[in-house]
Amino acid sequence: MQGYIINLNKVKDEDLIVTIISKGSLETLYRFYGARHGTINIGFKIDYEIEDSAKSTIGRLKDVVHIGFKWINDHKLLRLWQDFLSLFYKHLIDAQELDDFYFELLDHASQQWNKQNPKRVAIESYVRLLENEGRLHKELNCFLCSLPIEEKEISLVRAFLPTHKACSHTLSMNREALVELFQNKSSLFLSDKEVDRLWYILLEGL
């Protein structure tokens, strides 16, 4: 099976507890340290097998093969990718069930990561995630005062919740660009400065 590594925890003798988003599930597996093991890291897409353990409640990660991206050797792209994927761990760790959406979202993002500004890919992906989870606020009412936002400039806070600029005292962005993002999952009309602002909001947590 295949999946994306979203978290690594070192345990005794450099063994690892690995959390993986696969198609339809979130796996937490044990990986024994050994000389024959290839290096794995957060953000890697891997093909792997799970071996049940009679001594533990979690399975063993085995037969790992790294499925590389074309851009894997670009340090800047890889670091942004790892920052993005690490956000999924806290967001999903308590999930009882996981549908195919998350794996497919990451698959699509990984294919687009080097074709445009990766921050734009992450932002567009996050809007799809918010919509899938029923958390995307397209109605543009202020999260802080509950009144409609009529201005041409709108501010966003964590989880891309819209606010009046005067309520949140944060950098605002063009209303039309935000509507395009929320409606069509496109960051086309956002400036690079606005993209950077949304990236920092995204880093606060999914």
Summary of the structure (lengths in Angstrom):
residues: 206
radius of gyration: 19.2
end to end distance: 25.8
largest distance: 61.5
contacts: 591
relative contact order: 0.12
helix: 37%
strand: 25%
